[in-house]
Amino acid sequence: MNTPTMNAFVKVMPEVAGVEYLEMDAPRIKPDQVLIQVKAAGVCGTDVHLYDWADNIVREYKPKLPLIMGHEFAGAIAEVGSEAQRWKVGDRVTAFPVLYCGECFFCRNGQQNICDSRPLLGLGANGCFAEFVAVRAANVYRLDEAIPFDVGALSELACVGMHAIERIRLNGAKNIAVVGCGPLGLMLAILAKHSGAAQLFVTGLESDRVRLEIARQLGATAVQVPASDARELILSRTNGLGADIVFETAGVPAGVLQSMEIVRKGGKVSILGQGHGTTEIHTAALSFREVELVGTRAYTANNWRRVSELLLAVETDLRQIITHRLPLEEAEAGIRLMKAQKALKVILQP
């Protein structure tokens, strides 16, 4: 019997680019897996780093090539393993792409995001830039029938934001700032808005003009630096206090320093941006001003259990994050658009 084939976007060489759009065998599922027909997949900054064969990605994930890229997606179940019978063919789903072990101290404590062993789809296992992807059934989550697949592909990004909101404990905070206006920054702006922020500030650079305009459309005060002084503007709008909560999503030392400048005394700074260099801060400022720094990584299974409900609540705003929809065979063009900051969120459609 002939093995079914599919098209996929594959990292084949350990160098910048080194990708091909290939016809290859479709995955054969294990008893505890389901086969998902991918309907929409999002291009993430991590995919861009893998495309560039960045040192930090190679060091952290040790990807083995050839490798199907991608980890943000939504689709429909096409086949069900013998040990995954709670699912049926046709179910609309998304998936927690971190293949956590489920047995270490952190997994048993509900912290799958910092599992001792955490390969990621598209980095440690074949991912979703393909017509089909095989996923462990325990990592699969149902999407409401009313959620379009392109919005469903934002599930992973939404879970990152949800986890950050929970980690920082808003506790009625009214003045919230987001440093960085990439997809994650705008996701945090959306979630902060829907969490009841009275004033929302989003900062970005001159090269972020289009993204800052989206932030304005979402209801935020957009602050373009250095043309505007973020600290002075936010102080002027908060009776000289500063932001109650700051989400740092830029992942660069300057973003961390800006966060420290605009947070009020007794406020909190959530560090989401995964900078790979060092950032020098004066720890005395943390003490004297009683500022809390909260590190946040990815998401937990608890976030994924509620992601469908969240997507339904914020769908209208989420649509503004998606700037490009491309066929899968144009995945490399989508990555290049993101590298050039000509796209915010690219959705690939196999």
C-alpha positions as CSV (number, residue, x, y, z in Angstrom):
1,M,0.0,0.0,0.0
2,N,1.3,3.5,-0.9
3,T,2.2,5.7,2.1
4,P,0.2,9.0,2.0
5,T,2.2,12.1,1.2
6,M,1.9,15.7,2.1
7,N,3.6,19.1,1.4
8,A,5.7,20.6,4.2
9,F,8.1,23.5,4.8
10,V,11.4,22.1,6.1
11,K,14.6,23.3,7.6
12,V,17.2,21.2,5.8
13,M,20.6,22.9,6.3
14,P,22.3,24.3,9.4
15,E,22.7,27.8,7.9
16,V,20.8,31.0,7.3
17,A,17.7,30.1,5.2
18,G,18.5,26.4,4.3
19,V,14.8,25.6,3.8
20,E,12.8,23.8,1.2
21,Y,9.1,23.2,0.4
22,L,8.9,19.5,0.0
23,E,6.6,16.6,-0.8
24,M,7.2,13.9,1.9
25,D,5.5,11.1,3.7
26,A,2.6,12.1,6.0
27,P,3.2,11.2,9.7
28,R,2.2,7.8,11.0
29,I,0.6,8.3,14.4
30,K,1.4,6.3,17.6
31,P,-1.4,4.9,19.7
32,D,-1.4,7.9,22.0
33,Q,-1.4,10.5,19.2
34,V,-3.9,12.1,16.8
35,L,-3.2,13.2,13.2
36,I,-4.3,16.8,12.7
37,Q,-4.9,18.4,9.3
38,V,-3.4,21.8,9.6
39,K,-5.8,24.6,8.5
40,A,-3.8,27.6,9.6
41,A,-0.4,28.1,11.1
42,G,1.2,31.2,12.5
43,V,4.8,32.3,11.9
44,C,6.5,33.1,15.2
45,G,9.7,34.9,16.1
46,T,11.2,31.6,17.1
47,D,10.6,30.3,13.5
48,V,12.5,33.4,12.3
49,H,15.4,32.6,14.6
50,L,15.4,28.9,13.4
51,Y,15.4,30.2,9.8
52,D,18.4,32.3,10.7
53,W,20.0,29.4,12.5
54,A,20.6,31.7,15.4
55,D,23.1,30.5,18.0
56,N,20.6,30.8,20.9
57,I,18.1,28.5,19.2
58,V,20.7,26.0,18.3
59,R,22.1,26.0,21.8
60,E,18.7,25.8,23.6
61,Y,16.8,23.3,21.4
62,K,19.6,21.4,19.5
63,P,17.3,20.9,16.4
64,K,18.0,17.9,14.3
65,L,17.6,18.4,10.6
66,P,15.7,17.9,8.4
67,L,12.9,19.4,10.5
68,I,9.4,20.6,9.7
69,M,9.1,24.1,11.2
70,G,6.3,25.7,13.0
71,H,4.4,25.3,16.4
72,E,1.4,27.7,16.3
73,F,-1.6,26.2,14.5
74,A,-5.2,25.1,14.4
75,G,-6.8,22.4,12.4
76,A,-9.1,19.4,12.3
77,I,-8.5,15.8,13.5
78,A,-7.9,13.5,10.6
79,E,-7.0,10.2,12.4
80,V,-7.2,9.0,16.0
81,G,-4.8,6.7,17.8
82,S,-6.1,3.6,19.6
83,E,-5.3,5.3,23.0
84,A,-6.8,8.6,22.1
85,Q,-10.5,7.7,21.8
86,R,-11.8,10.8,23.5
87,W,-11.2,12.6,20.2
88,K,-13.0,11.9,16.9
89,V,-12.3,12.7,13.3
90,G,-13.4,16.2,12.4
91,D,-12.9,17.8,15.8
92,R,-11.6,21.4,15.6
93,V,-8.5,21.6,17.7
94,T,-5.2,23.4,18.6
95,A,-2.3,22.0,20.5
96,F,0.1,22.8,23.3
97,P,3.4,22.5,21.4
98,V,5.7,21.9,24.3
99,L,6.1,18.1,24.7
100,Y,6.7,18.2,28.4
101,C,7.6,15.0,30.2
102,G,4.7,15.0,32.7
103,E,6.8,13.3,35.4
104,C,9.4,15.8,36.7
105,F,8.8,18.0,39.8
106,F,7.7,21.0,37.7
107,C,5.2,19.0,35.6
108,R,3.7,17.5,38.7
109,N,3.4,21.0,40.1
110,G,1.5,22.2,37.1
111,Q,4.5,24.1,35.7
112,Q,4.9,22.3,32.4
113,N,6.4,25.5,30.9
114,I,9.6,24.9,32.9
115,C,9.7,21.1,32.5
116,D,13.2,19.6,32.8
117,S,12.7,18.1,29.3
118,R,10.6,20.3,26.9
119,P,11.1,19.7,23.2
120,L,8.9,21.9,21.1
121,L,7.1,21.1,17.9
122,G,9.0,22.6,15.1
123,L,12.3,22.6,17.0
124,G,12.5,19.3,18.9
125,A,10.0,17.4,16.8
126,N,8.3,17.9,13.4
127,G,6.0,20.8,13.5
128,C,3.0,22.3,11.8
129,F,4.2,24.0,8.6
130,A,2.7,21.0,6.8
131,E,-0.6,19.7,5.7
132,F,-0.6,17.2,8.6
133,V,1.0,17.0,12.0
134,A,1.1,14.2,14.6
135,V,0.6,15.3,18.1
136,R,0.3,13.6,21.5
137,A,-3.4,13.5,22.4
138,A,-2.7,14.9,25.9
139,N,-1.4,18.1,24.2
140,V,-4.5,18.7,22.1
141,Y,-7.3,21.1,23.0
142,R,-10.7,21.7,21.5
143,L,-11.6,24.9,19.7
144,D,-15.2,26.2,19.7
145,E,-16.9,25.8,16.4
146,A,-17.3,29.6,16.2
147,I,-13.6,30.3,16.2
148,P,-12.1,30.6,12.6
149,F,-9.0,28.6,12.0
150,D,-6.8,31.7,11.5
151,V,-7.8,33.0,14.9
152,G,-7.4,29.5,16.3
153,A,-3.8,29.6,15.1
154,L,-3.2,32.4,17.6
155,S,-3.9,30.1,20.5
156,E,-0.3,29.7,21.5
157,L,0.3,33.5,21.5
158,A,-2.9,33.9,23.5
159,C,-1.7,31.4,26.1
160,V,1.6,33.2,26.5
161,G,-0.3,36.4,27.3
162,M,-2.8,34.6,29.6
163,H,0.0,33.1,31.6
164,A,1.8,36.5,31.9
165,I,-1.4,38.1,33.1
166,E,-1.9,35.4,35.8
167,R,1.8,35.5,36.9
168,I,1.8,39.3,37.4
169,R,-1.6,39.3,39.3
170,L,-3.2,42.5,38.0
171,N,-5.3,42.9,41.2
172,G,-7.3,45.8,39.7
173,A,-4.3,47.6,38.2
174,K,-5.6,50.5,36.1
175,N,-2.5,51.9,34.4
176,I,-0.7,49.3,32.3
177,A,2.2,49.7,29.9
178,V,3.6,47.3,27.3
179,V,7.1,47.8,26.1
180,G,7.4,46.5,22.6
181,C,4.7,46.3,19.9
182,G,5.3,43.0,18.2
183,P,2.7,40.3,18.2
184,L,3.3,39.4,21.8
185,G,3.2,43.1,22.9
186,L,-0.1,43.7,21.1
187,M,-1.5,40.4,22.5
188,L,-0.7,41.7,26.0
189,A,-2.3,45.1,25.1
190,I,-5.5,43.3,24.1
191,L,-5.6,41.1,27.2
192,A,-4.9,44.1,29.5
193,K,-7.7,46.1,27.8
194,H,-10.1,43.2,28.3
195,S,-8.9,42.9,31.9
196,G,-10.2,46.4,32.7
197,A,-7.2,48.7,32.2
198,A,-8.3,52.3,32.4
199,Q,-5.1,53.6,30.7
200,L,-3.0,51.5,28.4
201,F,0.4,52.5,27.0
202,V,2.4,50.7,24.2
203,T,5.9,51.8,23.4
204,G,7.8,51.2,20.1
205,L,10.5,52.6,17.8
206,E,10.3,54.7,14.7
207,S,10.4,51.5,12.7
208,D,7.3,50.3,14.5
209,R,5.0,53.0,13.1
210,V,2.5,50.6,11.5
211,R,2.4,48.5,14.7
212,L,1.9,51.5,16.9
213,E,-1.0,52.5,14.7
214,I,-2.6,49.1,15.4
215,A,-2.0,49.7,19.1
216,R,-3.9,53.0,18.8
217,Q,-6.8,51.2,17.1
218,L,-6.9,48.8,20.0
219,G,-7.4,51.8,22.4
220,A,-3.8,52.3,23.7
221,T,-1.8,55.4,23.9
222,A,1.1,54.7,21.4
223,V,4.5,56.1,22.4
224,Q,7.1,56.2,19.7
225,V,10.6,56.5,21.2
226,P,12.9,58.4,21.1
227,A,10.6,61.0,19.4
228,S,8.5,60.9,22.6
229,D,9.8,60.5,26.1
230,A,8.0,57.5,27.4
231,R,8.7,58.2,31.1
232,E,7.6,61.8,30.9
233,L,4.4,61.0,29.0
234,I,3.3,58.2,31.3
235,L,4.1,60.2,34.4
236,S,2.0,63.1,33.0
237,R,-0.9,60.8,32.5
238,T,-0.7,59.0,35.9
239,N,-0.5,61.9,38.3
240,G,3.3,61.6,38.4
241,L,3.2,57.9,39.6
242,G,4.0,55.7,36.6
243,A,2.4,52.5,35.4
244,D,1.1,50.0,37.9
245,I,2.2,47.1,35.7
246,V,4.7,47.0,32.8
247,F,5.0,44.0,30.4
248,E,8.4,43.9,28.8
249,T,8.0,42.1,25.5
250,A,10.8,43.6,23.4
251,G,13.5,41.2,24.7
252,V,16.3,43.8,24.6
253,P,18.3,45.5,27.4
254,A,16.8,48.9,26.5
255,G,13.3,47.5,26.9
256,V,14.1,46.3,30.4
257,L,15.6,49.7,31.4
258,Q,12.6,51.5,29.9
259,S,10.3,49.3,32.0
260,M,12.2,50.2,35.1
261,E,11.8,53.9,34.3
262,I,8.1,53.9,33.7
263,V,6.9,51.6,36.5
264,R,5.6,53.3,39.6
265,K,6.9,52.7,43.1
266,G,5.5,49.4,44.4
267,G,4.6,48.4,40.8
268,K,5.5,45.2,38.9
269,V,7.5,44.5,35.8
270,S,6.7,41.3,33.9
271,I,9.7,40.1,31.8
272,L,8.4,38.1,28.8
273,G,10.9,39.2,26.1
274,Q,13.5,36.5,25.9
275,G,16.7,38.6,25.5
276,H,19.8,36.5,25.0
277,G,22.3,39.1,26.2
278,T,22.8,40.5,29.7
279,T,21.0,43.5,31.1
280,E,22.5,45.7,33.8
281,I,20.1,47.1,36.2
282,H,20.6,48.9,39.6
283,T,19.2,46.5,42.1
284,A,19.1,49.3,44.7
285,A,16.2,50.8,42.6
286,L,14.3,47.6,43.0
287,S,14.7,47.8,46.8
288,F,14.2,51.5,47.3
289,R,11.2,51.6,45.1
290,E,9.8,48.2,46.0
291,V,9.5,47.2,42.4
292,E,8.8,43.5,41.6
293,L,10.4,41.8,38.7
294,V,8.4,38.7,37.5
295,G,9.9,36.3,35.0
296,T,7.4,34.6,32.7
297,R,7.9,31.7,30.2
298,A,5.4,30.3,27.8
299,Y,2.2,28.8,29.4
300,T,0.9,25.8,31.4
301,A,-1.8,23.2,30.6
302,N,-4.2,25.2,32.7
303,N,-3.9,28.1,30.2
304,W,-4.6,25.8,27.3
305,R,-7.8,24.4,28.9
306,R,-9.2,27.9,28.8
307,V,-7.8,29.2,25.5
308,S,-11.0,28.6,23.4
309,E,-13.0,30.7,25.8
310,L,-10.4,33.5,25.7
311,L,-10.3,33.5,21.9
312,L,-14.0,33.9,21.7
313,A,-13.9,36.9,24.1
314,V,-11.2,38.8,22.2
315,E,-11.6,37.6,18.6
316,T,-12.5,41.0,17.1
317,D,-9.3,42.6,18.5
318,L,-7.2,39.6,17.6
319,R,-8.0,39.9,14.0
320,Q,-6.0,43.2,13.9
321,I,-2.8,41.3,14.7
322,I,-3.1,39.2,11.5
323,T,-1.6,41.2,8.7
324,H,-0.9,38.5,6.1
325,R,-2.4,35.2,5.0
326,L,-0.2,33.2,2.7
327,P,-0.3,29.7,1.2
328,L,2.1,27.3,2.8
329,E,4.4,27.2,-0.2
330,E,5.1,30.9,0.5
331,A,6.3,30.3,4.0
332,E,9.8,31.7,3.3
333,A,8.3,34.9,1.9
334,G,6.3,35.2,5.2
335,I,9.4,34.8,7.3
336,R,11.2,37.4,5.3
337,L,8.3,39.8,5.7
338,M,8.6,39.4,9.5
339,K,12.4,39.8,9.4
340,A,11.9,43.1,7.5
341,Q,9.1,44.2,9.9
342,K,6.7,44.4,7.0
343,A,4.3,42.0,8.7
344,L,3.0,41.6,12.2
345,K,1.5,38.1,12.3
346,V,1.7,35.9,9.2
347,I,-0.8,33.0,8.9
348,L,0.1,30.2,6.6
349,Q,-2.7,28.2,5.0
350,P,-1.8,24.7,3.7
